[in-house]
């Protein structure tokens, strides 16, 4: 998701961020103001950003200057814009109504407690974490005599991670592991090492939003390979590799974020063949690996089919806790050493205490994971039941894993609907957050990481917001959604 720095936003860029701002209806000032509001609420248009001149914006949108002027008037009336003669108009937040929306759509923990926050698919820490922390503190005594900069990561933790791969049928040496500050940091390290400005990176569409920001952060270009109803179109992926010649491919084969689909063993073998044939290296994101809500035997890691063409990244954020901020890279020893050599331009390693803590958690993770999987499955089933009762026309597939439902609401209204939903006390991520080009406006991601009672209340609020939005033609939610 693009984030505009506070300052001036060119008219061309604002039009790009607005995307299909009026859906299938005629353009109106209300629809334009709602589109700008949502950009502010998602953090893509920070407070203080100066807006384009009315004439420039009208020309680029293909609408009248009167429509743009009325939209700015609505934004001022609602507290989302301010103007001064000679200085133009700029973005602001309503005084005393909304907490500041940080860049990227992240809100402080505990902010706006009356709002049910479904924007983040992040579970709380398990009770085992506190006990593991007590054990880790005892081990810390052995570490504090050293300098504490562990560029590759603490060896006992790397050994535990390597053992996990071996149990999955992928023998791994601890020297093939690099501990990072989360999976996103892992991906960023790979990008800095392997991708030059102007090169292309193939991604699924939709995909994890922060990966798109990481790609653009190294001045590379994401190239979309659309997901299909049942998962991946491998023929299209291979064709895209041939035609676009991407430097890397970034893929999430285990409970893809946000669709929740998992790639089967046969397709993994086919993907490996395509990677070898096109001489493409794939970064395989296994962040969601442990969030498996089935009793089935999982397919082998993609790296077991094409080890030379894959770099695997993992994370402790879903299985344990995002607050640990720990992830890892599995690659060849040579590539790991190259990343260590260049790591200083990004960071100087991961915190020792957190690594000790994760080492303890990985000693016997399955009992805790079984309990958490049961909780996630209960949350998923509660969310599915609530949607069936209150929003029966929404479409989604029930995932076998992952932490969210990917919902088709039947009309390209996601961003504007999110504004209405926020006014009813519920926040969620719209499909455009997961899109390469700002599309996917008919989709929403609804996580099931909150307790079932909170999920039921959230759906009731969303339903009320849908009814409210249906009264406004610009929202295009009138009547049943099919």
Secondary structure, 3 states (H helix, E strand, C coil): CCCECCCECCHHHHHHHHCCCCCCCCCCHHHHHHHHHHHHHCCCECCCCECCCHHHHHHHHCCCHHHHHHHHHHHHHCCCEEEECCCEEEECCCCCCCCCCCHHHCCCCCCCCCCEEECCCCCCCCCHHHHHHHHHHHHHHHHCCCCCCCCCCCHHHHHHHHHHHHHCCCCCCHHHEEEECCHHHHHHHHHHHHCCCCCEEEEEECCCHHHHHHHHHCCCEEEEEEEECCEECHHHHHHHHHHHCCCEEEECCCCCCCCCCCCCHHHHHHHHHHHHHHCCEEEEECCCCCCECCCCCCCCCHHHCCHHHEEEEEECCCCCCHHHCCEEEECCHHHHHHHHHHHHHCCCCCCHHHHHHHHHHCCCCHHHHHHHHHHHHHHHHHHHHHHHHHCCCCECCCCCECCEEEEECCCCCHHHHHHHHHHCCEEEEEHHHHCCCCCCCCEEEEECCCCHHHHHHHHHHHHHHHHHHHCCHHHCCCCCCC
